[in-house]
Each structure stands twice: as structure tokens, then as C-alpha cells.
Amino acid sequence: MPTPYLSAAFVALALLVFVVRRIFDGRTVKHIRGPPSSSFLFGHDFEYASQEEACSLEFKWMSQYGATWRTRGAFGKDYLMTVDPKATQHIMQKSGYNYTKKTTFIHSAWLLAGPGIVNVLGTDHQRHRKIMNPAFSAAHLRTFLPLFQRIASKLSDKWKGELMATGELDTLLNRWLSRATLDIIGEDLSAAFNYDYNALDGGAERSALLKGYEDIFKDLDYHPNKAAVLFRATWDYIPVSILKLIKYLPVEPWPRVRSLNNLFRAYGRQILREQGSEVDTEKKVASKDILSILIKANASEDPKTRLDDDEIIAEMFTLTLAGHETTSSTLTFLFYELSKNQKYQARMREEIRALRARVTARGGNDFTIEDLDSLTLTMNAIKETLRLHPILVGLPRVAEKDDVIPLSRPITSTTGEVITEIPVRRGQVIHVSFAGYQRLPEVWGEDVHTWNPDRWFNIESGRQTNVGVFANLMSFAAGVRACIGWRFSLIEMQALTAELVENFQFDPPAEKVEIQRALSGVIFAMFPVVKGKAEEGGAMPLKISLAQ
Ligand code: HEM
């Protein structure tokens, strides 16, 4: 057969296979009710990415259809979306690697960071995780408390200095917290990288890296246009080797991503050159700090415990981004809620100051971990902020094989049948909404849309379906791919909150503004913006003064 006919036959066959697979892929979830979509091309993808207020769509859908429903992806693909506790537990926690990451999600992260732990799958992921786990053990993380406290008091001193001059500080709180958490991760990584981001000190000349990271979630995918949404939807059908070339595209956000990536790789290489030889010393070989662990893995002869240069640099990039922006945004929402809940803020301060008096009486200086854990009101405020404002609002997962998803909240099918489990085929996309799960009234109480930390006095965890790594919340995800840094983040938030609430008063800013939760569509990351000014970037204006 002549070549052109042969090629045409292959294309026709591929198309046929594509169409048939499409039909069978979606077959098992057709009977699940869900919002109608008028667009075959976009489904709900564009509408979801364009939300003014993150997650408003799923909050509406869950009130219409129950805890699990069907949505449309681009090109007529049927997705499931769920906030059901048992389904969430099954997909995210109990199924190991049977529900994998969606190409669009994983590849966006890959373009940003390279082959780090967030972006590798299966046995590669097991290898990365096994190498990194010792750096995040509960025992090792306790040693970081002095670092957290030092940066907290450095921030405190900065604010005191500004307040001496002005008496009152009307400021973008999120920027300060982002710098503080970046300094922590910079020091921790040597602690870790031996790289001082100098973020709190830097002022206008602050480090190039800090500038590179600033607003990256917004720049990556805030309110993408239709072409960008469609372009990204095609990634599910394109070989990974071709997807890797996307970063060379000359249209935003790719030049922005490329320049941050190049900048970080240059720093990473320099750090590896400078630090690499030091790991041979006895102290470093025994050390569990992250950089030593990574460099040891680089030198390993065993492929099961080895990380190559690209993987190590990607790991540093990932830890820097995942480790600072998430924590600082959570804290930003916490102080925002405190500014609106003055009585709670006063109670928290009273509890912290009472503890301070006890610590001083016993001749101590700084709070220990046990001290911080005893601050129930602070801990409840952190839990409640993680519940109401999860920074990753949810994640899509793809079934690796045919399966049956159990439900704890039965739903009614299109034909009126009550369904307690959903059979799915390999390839089925399921979007697990953490934000939605964390607003289920049956689990959290009737006032789910309100920030009410006192609810945590009444939550009986034994009566809930067990999900997640902390407080039955999904904010740190669950299972084999749960957040590796959740304990690190928790202690960091405890230390920073205790220091700042003890010393400062947080109020709404002088100029009245409305805060919105903006969404970076493809990676499902949420960040605060001033309504109508999202293009200016993440912002949380607050008034700070010395606490009486
Ligand atoms: C409030 C703060 C944080 C939140 C809400 C958060 C949330 C999450 C979530 C939801 C995931 C799962 C992502 C996925 O499956 O694709 C994750 C993974 C991860 N997080 Fe965090 N995180 C926080 C802090 C941190 C910190 C402080 C670090 C490091 C110091 C960190 C490092 C990581 C890493 C390396 C992963 C990938 C784990 C893996 O795939 O095995 N995170 N985080």
C-alpha cells in the first residue's frame, strides 16, 4: 500500500480507537447526576478556572447534587467530582498508587520544578520519598523549633522597628509572611542549602529568587483564557517527551516559568558544587538535614537510593516552593480571620501570655514543643484555618485500573436509583475537592462556612471517617502522596502564631477592602487577593499595632 494511504489508515484507526475509548471511558458514570454543560469543547473546565471566588462552583454543586456528582471536562470527557469522606479516603488514602496524578497537573508542576518528588510516579516516587523521609521524621523536626522561633522574633523585631517610626503599620501581611517562611526554608535546607534568601532583610534589593517566586501561582494560571484552557486539556493526549518542550514556548506563562527555573538551577548547581565535598565529613554523613540527605543520595551507587543532579535540584526547588508559599498563605488567612474575630484574638493572646508567665516562672526563655501544643486556642485556630482555607483546594486523580468507589453519602442517579458505590473504569478522572469535604455540614456542623475555631472543642474524631494526616482534614492530602512537610509546617505555624499574637494586634486595614480567594486553575492553589485588584497579585492588607 502506498505510504500516504498507509498513514491515512493509521490516523483513521487512531481516531476510531480514540472515539471508542472515549465512549467506554465515560460509560460507567453517565448515570451520575451533575450540572449540565453547553460546551463540548470546554465542558466545565473554563468555567471552573474562571471562578472569581475559589470553589464557589463546587459549593453550589454539592448543595444541588449531594456529595458526589458528574462534571464535564474538555472534549466531552465525563469527570467525577466528590467531597464524600469514604470516597476521598478510598481514592487518596487507601489505594496506594492506584489513583495517579492527572497529566495536566503533574506536567505543570514538572515544567516549574523538574523531576522532583511531586512530579514523579510509582517506583520513582517511592525512591524519592524513601530518601527524603528521614529529614521529616517527628523526632528530627523538633530540632527546627529554635530556627522557627529565631525567624519569628526577627519578624517581630522588624515590625517593632516600623511601629516605633509610624505607630501603626498598614501593610500587605502576606508579603511579610512569605519572606519569613522563605527565610526559614532557606536556612532549613542547610540547615539545608546554606543559602540565606535574606528575604526579611533584603527590602527593595531582596534576593532574585524571592522576586522569582513572588506571585508565581497567579502568573502560572490565574484566570487563563480559553485558548490556554484548551491547550492544557490536550496535554492528556500528548506524549511526555513532547510536553517537555512546552517550556520553550514564547508566550506567557512559559518565559516566566523558564526564567525562574533557570535561576534556581544556577543556584542549585552552585550549592551542589560548594556543599558536595563537605558531606564526606563524619558529622554530615550522620546528619539528617535535607541537603546532606540529598547529597548522600547523589553519591549512592545503588539505583534504589540514588538521586541524579537534576532530581536533586528539582527537589530543592520543590521544597522551597511547596514549603514556603503554602504555609505563609495559611498563616495569612489565619491573621485575616483573627482581624475579623477580635474576641477570639484576645482570648488567644491571653492564653499565650499566661503560658509565657508560667515559662518565665520556671526560668525558661522560649516555648518548647509541649508548650506550643498546650496552646489549645492557637491550635484550634490553625486547624480551623486549614479547614476553611485549604491552600490546595483539591486534586484530580485518575483511576489506574477498573475499580469500585464506595460512598458514605449515598446519591440518587439520573433514573432515581439510590447509589452507594460507583464502578469506574481505568482512565476515569475524579476530582477530589478538599475544600468541599471540609464544608460538609454532617461532618463539621451547620456553620461550615464560618470561621469558628471553637467547633474543635466539640468534634468527635471517632465518629468521622478517618482521612488525611492531621485532624481529619484533607488540607495536607492523604496516603502515599500526602504532604511530606505537614509536621514541619504545623510547628512553624505554631511558633510564628504564638510570637506574633503575643506581641501584636491585628485589625482590618484603614481602607475598606473585600478579600477574595483567587484560584490558580491548573494546580488548584488558592491565594488571597483584593477584590477587583487580582491582577496586582496576592494581597492581604491588614493593620498591625503593638498589642496592649
Ligand atoms: C500549610 C502548609 C502546607 C500545605 C497546605 C501543604 C499541602 C500539600 C498537599 C495537599 C500536598 C499533596 C500534593 C499532591 O498530591 O499533588 C503536598 C505535598 C507535598 N508537600 Fe506540602 N503542604 C504544606 C507545607 C509543606 C512544607 C512546609 C513542605 C516542606 C518543607 C512541604 C512539602 C511537600 C512535598 C515535598 C510534597 C510532595 C509529597 C509527595 O508527593 O510525596 N509542604 N503538600
Residues whose N, C-alpha, C, O or C-beta is under 5 A from the ligand:
A	BS01	HEM	I117 V118 L319 A322 G323 T326 T327 T330 I391 L392 M474 S475 F476 A477 V480 R481 A482 C483 I484 G485 W486 F488 S489
